[in-house]
Amino acid sequence: MASLTGKKVAVLVEQDYQDLEVWYPALRLREEGAGVEFIGSGSAPSYRGKFGYPVEVSRSVHEARPEEFDALVIPGGWAPDFMRREPRMIEFVREFNRLGRPIASICHGGWMLASADALRGRRATSFSAIRDDMVNAGCDWVDEEVVVDGNLITSRKPDDLPAFCRELIRVLRREG
């Protein structure tokens, strides 16, 4: 039996997502037995990544509730800049954080954590270009491949995906 059978993970998507940062975690989580659901802002039924790979959403963030999921993945690329323009996307992340459920953010995904006020007093990382945004949102930013601080799991870039997924899976296993 796969180790994450029965777990359900939401992956936020929007236009111009970083292809690897959506698909690598989604496939690793599925390989471990977790259910993965792609959640969009509601502006389209599908989105294309920066490199053109499509993803179809199962529903919009307006129809989904954080309580339905065991964890959240926020990929990078340019998608987080579009995500944070939709107030319900920010509220979705904020509610996940309030519930203390795992939030795994990579690369520019940190913009969503900043917009949701989920970084204050936390230790985290992100793509180096948004370091100032992360620091100004109140986090202790570090340059490490993966940082786990409570329910937050953060990484810098696609090269960090093995460590990012390893820690997300470890946290989900621990959650029982």
Steps between C-alpha positions, in 0.01 A plus 500: 500500500627847414598712798266794429187308407198700614684834505375777274722783375396821324739648242429862410539585132476811286637611165875477449565259788846343516431166332733286712380658824144385429560162340794363701319532839168386350654184356708424812195541722291276273782245503473497881124445476372851572212651309605818320255766390592801286321812620485812281391857557186447297615706203541191277438123498865438413830682510831476314833498673792727408622225266156425358397191693126510571319416823125464537350611828240287669334808649557860594617635831148640543364144517775344714542517877833459682336257745468249213878468463790369705761725333546780248768543232573849364724482191703785360551641157302812427178335621517633859492856369169416329374294796537784748278723285208273595396573862355150546841346416661703777222409743540130410870512597425706811241245614740208439751676722240573769410129504870411537489270198819449298568766238781421257616803302782508247672775304269801444225320696629702795309797361178322598633439853587870526156608374331260743709636791632148569870593534511726804743356754571193286818362345467444123666508160397584145647592165768760574327771294213522752721488809419864584125434467532206739709697752261797480214257571674415828694179441854401584608421140776242451671365189439126544352236266210431735382658825235352727356732766187360658245450225706691238726316257690731265757456224685726258483360146439193281840353593368471857196290404639167632557650847172696482296187423692288752413742781137543390453122494676466838271763655188337353606157631555652846154658491371142507 
